[in-house]
Amino acid sequence: MLDTRKRDRFFGGHRILLLGILCLFGICVAQVRPSKQEPQKTKVYLLHADLLRFNKEQNPDAQILIGNVRFRHDSAYMDCDSAYFYEAKNSFEAFGNIKMQQGDTLFIYGDWLYYDGNSQIAMLRENVKMQNRETELVTDSLNYDRVFNLGYFFDGGTLTDEENVLTSDWGEYSPATKNAVFNYDVRLVNPQFILTSDTLRYNSQTKIANIVGPSDIVSDQNHIYSELGYYNTASGEAILLQRSVLTNGQRKLVGDSLFYDRTRSFGEAFRHVVMTDTENKNMLTGEYGYYDELKGEALVTDSAVAINYSQNNDSLYMHGDTLKLVTYNINTDSVYRKTFVYHKVRIYKSDLQGVCDSLVFNSQDTCMTMYHDPIVWNGGQQLFGEEIRAYMNDSTIDWAHIVNQAMSIEQIDSVHYNQVSGKEIKAFFVGGDLRQVDVVGNVRLGYFPIDEKDSTLIGYVTAESSLMNVYLLQRKVQKIKMTTQTDGVMYPMLQIPSDKLYLPSFAWFDYIRPLNKDDIFLWRGKKAGQELKKSVQRKPPLPTLKGLTEEKQ
């Protein structure tokens, strides 16, 4: 038996802790507990004891009970080895092999119990265990309120059910609602993940954990951080709010709200979405996005932007209606990714800007292919054609290949432009600056030589050829080399024919050029009549049956 001082220490601690728990749990308590009514005062009955004694000098208010002691209060039965029964106060103090039974589903065990029949509160200490069907709560200090049908602990406890094991410093559990609230050093252990938090609400029937404080969910596949949301520990589905974060290796998904399915390894994000790949130093942003871990696919749309920050202080920004990333040969040594951007694509970097309708970037050959009226600017240089293939080194262009109706234009001033057109153009860059342009097939040139002494324009040269090489330095033409030159003419500046000043395919699209990283969201199309009409590749005529017969003869 416990002495009177030990008993008083438990009683005093209970009053302080009960007030502390009510203040601490606040809303949590209100949601778990029903509204309390004044308990109806009924009598605690002594049903059995092997021996009953009374010691007026030692404890005048108590009946001393020894051996197979059993009490009943309403529908609750309480058994112990020995007890002090305070019949006048409608309470008792019990010792050894405590067993408390409420109905046929709730059993509480412990080494010491004080029960107040008026308040219907049972305080159990040392080796306490509460069993409610498949749910078990183990602690050293448990108070059970029969009016609330609520047990709460404050010196560390462990709750176990079919799916999870939860531990915390403070907590409470309702056998009626199956709701539990845990505080301080909360740890939920599941075979597939571990959840840690400072505050957690959990339902042992639905297996849903409600996250109401900073929490981490760690598995072999990923790491989730959230401060508000819910996680179904059985199905693996989660809805997470307040800028929750899903991390998978070097990739991270953030949004105002997230949906995650652990079974499918699939995550969705809504509002202010950011997908970051720290390994490749790029990110995708938008208002909606998803990431499929198993397939290695990601998609962002609604104000979607792809950002490459591999170059210090000079990131590349790319906007389109939709951005999609697809991984090929996943989980192999030959893995590579393609990024698809469509439609109304706009690109900005300090030394490179571009527009097109759709774009594909292949990490295998670092080639960025632009489709449907693509245009690229580098300083005062403009390149366009039916298709542009830009080969990148990190986020800096290495060389570009313009296919069909290719044209390169260098602006000298608002009137004069160096121009060259051909069937295809290959442009080579060094450190982001254009250094060489090779033009192949149906080459046409319009060029203004410059006096090196005073930087004045000497005249205007027009020429045609089948192949031409242009060499530049500091974005200025240094040398032009042509083969099979024909019809080369140089006009003095004051005698340039108006119909020769611009090549037939000349067009200066500076009005649609992205001006900064914010301007990529403002789509400006070409003026009417300036769109390229795709060249038609005519197939050679197939031989007829008659022709084949004549050829054999």
C-alpha positions in Angstrom: 0.0 0.0 0.0 1.0 3.6 -0.6 1.5 5.8 2.5 -0.6 9.0 3.1 2.2 11.3 1.8 2.6 9.4 -1.5 -1.2 9.5 -1.9 -1.4 13.2 -1.3 1.4 13.8 -3.8 -0.6 12.0 -6.4 -3.8 13.9 -5.6 -2.0 17.3 -5.7 -0.3 16.4 -9.0 -3.5 15.3 -10.5 -5.2 18.7 -9.8 -2.3 20.7 -11.3 -1.9 18.4 -14.3 -5.7 18.4 -15.0 -5.7 22.2 -15.2 -2.5 22.2 -17.3 -3.9 19.7 -19.8 -7.1 21.6 -20.2 -5.2 24.8 -21.0 -2.6 23.0 -23.1 -4.9 21.0 -25.4 -7.3 23.9 -25.9 -9.1 23.3 -29.2 -7.8 19.7 -29.4 -9.6 18.9 -26.2 -12.8 20.5 -27.3 -12.8 18.4 -30.5 -12.1 15.1 -28.8 -14.3 15.5 -25.7 -18.1 15.9 -25.7 -19.6 18.7 -23.7 -19.3 17.7 -20.0 -22.4 17.5 -17.9 -22.4 17.5 -14.1 -21.9 13.8 -13.1 -24.7 12.2 -11.3 -23.6 11.2 -7.8 -24.1 7.5 -7.3 -22.7 5.2 -4.7 -19.6 3.1 -5.0 -20.3 -0.4 -3.8 -17.9 -2.9 -2.2 -18.7 -6.2 -3.7 -16.1 -8.5 -2.1 -13.0 -8.7 0.0 -11.4 -11.7 1.8 -10.7 -9.6 4.9 -12.0 -6.3 6.2 -10.3 -4.3 9.0 -10.7 -1.0 10.6 -7.9 1.0 12.4 -9.4 4.1 14.1 -6.0 5.4 15.2 -4.1 4.9 11.9 -6.8 5.9 9.4 -10.2 6.6 11.0 -12.0 7.3 7.7 -10.9 4.1 5.8 -12.0 0.6 5.8 -9.0 -1.7 5.1 -9.7 -4.4 2.5 -7.4 -7.3 1.8 -7.6 -10.1 -0.8 -9.7 -10.3 -4.0 -11.2 -6.9 -3.5 -13.9 -5.8 -6.0 -15.8 -2.5 -6.3 -18.6 -1.5 -8.6 -19.7 2.0 -9.6 -22.6 2.0 -12.0 -21.4 -0.1 -15.0 -17.7 0.0 -14.0 -16.0 -2.8 -12.0 -12.7 -2.4 -10.3 -10.5 -5.3 -8.8 -7.3 -5.2 -6.8 -5.3 -7.0 -4.1 -6.0 -4.5 -1.3 -7.6 -1.2 -0.8 -8.6 1.7 1.5 -12.3 2.3 1.2 -13.5 5.8 2.1 -17.2 5.1 2.1 -18.2 8.5 3.4 -16.3 10.2 0.6 -17.6 7.7 -1.9 -14.0 6.9 -3.0 -11.2 4.3 -2.5 -7.5 3.8 -2.9 -6.4 0.4 -4.4 -3.1 -1.4 -4.6 -1.7 -4.3 -6.6 -3.0 -6.0 -9.8 -5.5 -3.3 -10.6 -8.1 -4.2 -13.2 -10.8 -1.7 -14.2 -13.5 -2.8 -16.6 -15.9 -0.5 -18.4 -18.5 -2.5 -20.4 -17.0 -5.3 -22.4 -14.5 -3.3 -24.6 -12.5 -1.2 -22.1 -10.0 -2.6 -19.7 -7.4 -0.7 -17.6 -4.6 -2.2 -15.6 -2.1 -0.8 -13.2 -0.3 -1.1 -9.8 -2.1 1.8 -8.0 -5.5 3.4 -8.3 -7.4 6.2 -6.7 -11.1 6.4 -7.7 -13.4 9.3 -6.8 -17.0 8.2 -7.2 -18.4 11.7 -7.1 -16.2 13.1 -10.0 -16.0 9.6 -11.6 -12.2 10.2 -12.2 -9.8 7.3 -11.8 -6.1 7.9 -11.4 -3.8 5.0 -12.2 -0.1 4.9 -11.7 2.8 2.6 -12.5 2.7 -0.1 -15.2 -0.6 1.3 -16.5 -2.2 -0.3 -19.6 -5.5 0.7 -21.2 -7.0 -1.8 -23.7 -9.8 -0.9 -26.1 -10.4 -3.7 -28.6 -7.3 -3.7 -30.8 -5.9 -0.4 -29.4 -3.6 -0.5 -26.4 -2.2 2.5 -24.4 0.7 1.9 -22.1 2.0 4.5 -19.6 3.1 5.0 -16.0 0.5 7.7 -15.2 -3.0 7.7 -16.5 -6.1 9.6 -15.5 -9.4 8.2 -16.8 -12.5 10.3 -16.7 -15.6 8.2 -16.9 -17.9 11.1 -17.7 -15.8 12.1 -20.7 -14.9 8.5 -21.4 -11.4 9.8 -21.8 -8.0 8.7 -20.6 -5.0 11.1 -20.6 -1.4 10.7 -19.7 1.4 13.2 -18.9 4.5 11.3 -18.2 5.1 9.5 -21.5 2.9 7.0 -23.2 2.7 4.5 -26.1 -0.5 3.8 -28.1 -0.5 0.7 -30.4 -3.0 -0.5 -32.9 -3.0 -2.7 -36.0 -1.1 -0.2 -38.2 0.9 2.1 -36.0 2.8 2.7 -32.8 2.6 6.2 -31.4 4.6 7.7 -28.5 4.6 11.1 -26.9 5.2 12.9 -23.6 1.6 14.0 -23.2 -1.6 12.7 -24.7 -5.2 11.6 -24.4 -7.4 8.9 -25.9 -11.1 8.5 -26.1 -12.3 4.9 -26.3 -15.8 6.1 -27.6 -14.6 8.2 -30.5 -11.2 6.4 -31.0 -9.7 9.9 -31.2 -6.3 10.6 -29.7 -4.3 13.8 -29.1 -0.5 13.7 -28.7 1.9 16.5 -27.6 5.6 16.8 -27.2 8.1 14.5 -28.9 5.4 12.7 -30.9 6.6 9.7 -32.9 4.4 7.5 -35.1 6.1 4.4 -36.4 4.6 2.6 -39.4 6.3 -0.3 -41.3 6.6 2.1 -44.3 7.4 5.4 -42.7 8.1 7.3 -39.4 6.2 10.5 -38.5 7.6 12.9 -35.9 5.9 16.0 -34.6 5.2 18.1 -31.6 1.4 17.9 -31.9 -0.7 15.2 -33.6 -4.3 14.0 -33.6 -4.9 10.4 -34.5 -8.0 8.1 -34.9 -7.3 4.5 -34.2 -10.3 3.4 -36.2 -9.8 5.3 -39.5 -5.9 5.3 -39.1 -5.9 9.0 -40.1 -3.3 11.2 -38.5 -4.2 14.9 -38.4 -1.1 17.1 -38.6 -1.5 20.3 -36.6 2.1 21.3 -36.0 5.6 21.0 -37.6 5.8 17.4 -38.7 8.2 15.2 -40.7 7.2 12.0 -42.5 10.2 10.0 -43.6 10.3 6.8 -45.7 12.8 5.1 -47.9 11.4 6.9 -50.9 10.9 10.4 -49.7 10.6 13.0 -47.0 7.4 15.1 -46.3 7.3 18.2 -44.2 4.0 19.7 -43.2 2.5 21.9 -40.5 -1.2 21.3 -41.3 -3.0 18.5 -43.0 -4.0 14.8 -42.7 -2.3 11.6 -43.5 -4.2 8.3 -43.9 -1.6 5.8 -42.6 -3.5 2.8 -44.0 -4.0 4.0 -47.6 -1.0 6.2 -47.8 -3.0 9.2 -49.0 -2.3 12.7 -47.6 -3.7 16.2 -48.0 -1.2 18.8 -46.8 -1.6 22.5 -46.4 0.5 25.6 -45.6 3.4 25.3 -48.0 4.1 21.6 -47.3 7.2 20.1 -48.9 7.7 16.7 -50.6 11.4 15.8 -51.1 12.6 12.9 -53.2 16.4 12.7 -53.4 17.6 15.9 -55.1 14.0 16.8 -56.2 11.6 18.9 -54.1 7.9 19.7 -54.6 6.3 22.7 -52.7 2.8 24.2 -52.9 0.2 26.0 -50.9 -1.5 22.6 -50.7 -0.3 19.1 -51.6 -1.9 15.8 -52.3 0.3 12.7 -52.0 -0.4 9.0 -52.6 2.3 6.8 -51.1 1.1 3.7 -52.9 1.4 5.3 -56.3 4.4 7.5 -55.3 2.4 10.4 -56.9 2.2 14.0 -55.6 0.1 16.9 -56.7 0.6 20.6 -55.8 -1.8 23.5 -56.0 -1.1 27.3 -55.9 2.4 28.8 -56.0 4.0 25.5 -57.0 7.7 25.1 -57.0 9.5 21.9 -58.2 13.3 22.1 -57.6 16.0 19.8 -58.9 19.2 20.7 -56.9 21.3 18.1 -58.8 20.6 19.7 -62.2 20.2 23.2 -60.8 16.8 23.9 -62.3 13.2 24.4 -61.1 9.7 24.6 -62.4 7.1 27.0 -61.0 3.4 27.4 -61.7 -0.1 27.2 -60.1 -0.6 23.5 -60.6 1.9 20.6 -60.8 2.4 16.9 -60.2 5.3 14.6 -59.8 5.2 10.8 -60.4 8.2 9.2 -58.7 7.8 5.8 -60.3 7.6 7.1 -63.9 9.9 10.0 -63.3 7.4 12.4 -64.8 6.5 16.0 -63.7 4.1 18.6 -65.1 3.5 22.2 -64.3 0.9 24.5 -65.8 -0.8 27.8 -65.3 1.9 30.6 -65.3 4.4 27.8 -65.7 8.1 28.7 -65.7 11.3 26.6 -66.0 14.4 28.2 -64.4 17.9 27.0 -64.8 20.3 28.6 -62.2 23.5 26.7 -63.1 25.1 29.9 -64.1 25.8 32.1 -61.1 23.7 35.3 -61.0 22.5 34.7 -64.6 19.5 32.3 -64.6 17.6 31.2 -67.7 13.8 31.7 -67.5 11.5 29.8 -69.8 7.7 30.2 -69.9 5.0 28.3 -71.7 1.3 27.3 -71.1 2.5 23.8 -69.9 5.9 22.4 -68.9 6.3 18.6 -68.8 9.3 16.5 -67.8 9.6 12.9 -68.9 12.4 10.5 -67.7 13.5 7.7 -70.1 15.4 4.5 -69.1 14.6 5.2 -65.5 16.7 3.4 -62.9 19.4 2.6 -65.4 22.8 3.9 -66.2 21.5 5.4 -69.5 18.8 7.5 -67.9 18.0 10.8 -69.6 15.2 13.4 -69.5 13.2 15.4 -72.0 11.5 18.7 -71.1 8.5 19.7 -73.2 7.3 23.3 -73.3 4.1 24.3 -75.1 2.5 26.6 -76.2 3.5 30.3 -76.6 7.1 29.8 -75.3 9.2 32.8 -74.3 12.8 32.6 -73.0 14.9 35.2 -71.2 18.5 35.2 -70.2 20.8 38.3 -70.1 22.7 37.1 -73.2 20.0 35.0 -74.8 16.3 35.5 -75.6 13.9 33.5 -77.6 10.2 32.8 -78.6 8.5 29.9 -80.4 5.3 28.0 -80.1 6.7 24.8 -78.6 10.1 23.5 -77.4 11.8 20.2 -76.4 15.0 20.0 -74.4 16.8 16.6 -74.4 19.3 16.1 -71.6 21.0 13.2 -73.6 22.5 15.6 -76.2 21.7 18.9 -74.4 19.8 20.0 -77.4 16.9 22.5 -77.2 14.7 22.3 -80.3 12.3 25.1 -81.0 9.3 24.7 -83.3 6.9 26.9 -85.2 8.2 30.4 -86.0 11.2 30.2 -83.6 13.4 33.3 -83.0 16.6 33.7 -81.0 18.3 36.9 -80.0 21.9 37.3 -78.8 22.8 40.9 -78.2 22.1 42.7 -81.5 21.9 39.4 -83.4 18.6 37.8 -84.4 18.3 34.3 -85.7 15.2 32.7 -87.1 13.9 29.9 -89.4 11.4 27.0 -89.5 13.2 25.1 -86.7 16.1 26.0 -84.4 18.2 23.5 -82.5 20.3 25.1 -79.8 22.9 22.9 -78.1 23.5 24.0 -74.5 26.4 23.9 -72.1 24.6 24.2 -68.7 22.3 27.2 -69.4 24.7 28.8 -72.0 24.2 28.2 -75.7 27.1 26.4 -77.3 26.0 26.3 -80.9 22.7 26.5 -82.9 21.4 25.0 -86.0 18.7 26.8 -88.0 16.9 24.6 -90.4 15.0 25.8 -93.5 14.4 29.5 -94.4 17.2 30.4 -92.0 18.2 34.0 -91.5 20.7 35.9 -89.3 20.3 39.6 -88.8 22.7 42.0 -87.0 21.3 45.4 -86.1 23.7 48.3 -86.7 21.2 51.1 -86.1 17.5 51.7 -86.6 17.9 51.6 -90.4 21.0 49.5 -91.3 21.3 45.8 -90.7 23.8 43.1 -91.7 21.8 40.2 -93.2 22.4 36.7 -94.4 19.9 34.1 -95.4 20.2 30.5 -96.6 18.7 27.0 -96.5 20.4 26.4 -93.1 22.6 28.2 -90.7 25.0 27.0 -88.0 25.9 29.6 -85.4 28.8 29.0 -82.9 29.1 30.8 -79.6 31.9 31.3 -77.1 31.0 32.3 -73.6 27.6 33.2 -74.8 28.9 35.5 -77.6 28.3 34.7 -81.3 31.7 34.0 -83.0 31.0 32.2 -86.3 28.0 31.8 -88.6 28.1 29.2 -91.4 25.4 29.5 -94.0 24.6 26.7 -96.4 22.5 26.6 -99.6 21.0 29.6 -101.5 23.1 32.0 -99.6 22.2 35.7 -99.9 24.1 38.5 -98.2 23.5 42.1 -97.4 26.4 43.6 -95.5 27.8 47.0 -94.4 31.6 47.2 -94.1 32.8 49.5 -91.4 35.9 51.9 -91.4 38.0 50.7 -88.5 39.4 54.3 -87.9 36.2 56.2 -87.3 33.6 53.3 -87.3 31.6 54.8 -90.2 29.8 52.7 -92.7 31.8 52.4 -96.0 29.1 51.1 -98.2 26.7 48.2 -98.7 27.6 44.8 -100.2 25.2 42.3 -101.7 26.2 38.9 -102.9 24.9 35.4 -103.5 26.7 32.1 -102.9 26.2 28.4 -102.0 28.3 28.6 -98.9 29.4 31.4 -96.6 31.4 31.7 -93.3 31.0 34.8 -91.1 33.5 35.5 -88.3 32.7 37.8 -85.5 34.4 39.3 -82.4 32.7 41.2 -79.6 29.5 40.8 -81.6 31.0 42.7 -84.7 31.7 41.1 -88.1 35.4 40.7 -88.6 35.6 38.6 -91.8 33.3 37.1 -94.4 34.3 34.2 -96.6 32.3 33.0 -99.5 32.6 30.2 -102.1 31.3 30.1 -105.7 30.4 33.8 -105.3 28.1 35.4 -107.9 26.6 38.8 -108.5 28.7 40.5 -105.8 28.1 44.3 -105.8 29.2 47.1 -103.4 27.1 50.2 -103.3 28.2 53.6 -101.9 26.2 54.6 -98.9 24.3 57.3 -100.8 23.6 55.1 -103.8 22.0 52.1 -102.2 18.9 51.1 -104.2 15.9 51.0 -101.9 14.9 47.5 -103.1 18.4 46.2 -102.2 18.6 47.5 -98.6 16.8 44.5 -97.2 16.8 40.9 -98.3 13.4 39.5 -99.3 13.0 37.5 -96.1 14.1 40.3 -93.8 12.0 41.0 -90.7 13.1 42.6 -87.4 11.1 41.2 -84.6 12.4 43.3 -81.8 8.8 44.1 -80.7 8.2 40.6 -79.5 11.6 40.1 -77.9 11.4 39.3 -74.1 12.8 42.3 -72.2 13.3 40.7 -68.8 12.3 37.7 -66.7 8.8 39.1 -66.0 8.2 39.9 -69.6 8.1 36.2 -70.5 4.5 36.1 -69.3 3.4 38.7 -71.9 2.8 36.9 -75.2 3.3 39.0 -78.3 2.8 37.3 -81.7 4.2 38.3 -85.1 2.3 40.9 -87.0 0.0 39.6 -89.7 1.8 38.5 -92.8 5.2 38.0 -91.1 4.6 34.3 -90.2 6.9 31.8 -91.9 5.1 29.5 -94.3 6.7 26.1 -93.9 8.6 25.0 -96.9 7.1 21.8 -98.6 9.6 19.1 -99.2 8.4 17.5 -102.5 8.8 13.8 -102.8 10.3 12.4 -106.0 7.6 10.9 -108.3 7.3 7.2 -108.0 7.9 5.2 -111.2 4.8 3.9 -112.9 4.2 0.4 -113.9 4.6 1.4 -117.6 7.9 3.1 -116.9 9.3 0.0 -115.1 8.3 -2.2 -118.0 10.0 0.1 -120.6 13.2 0.2 -118.4 13.5 -3.6 -118.3 13.2 -3.7 -122.1 
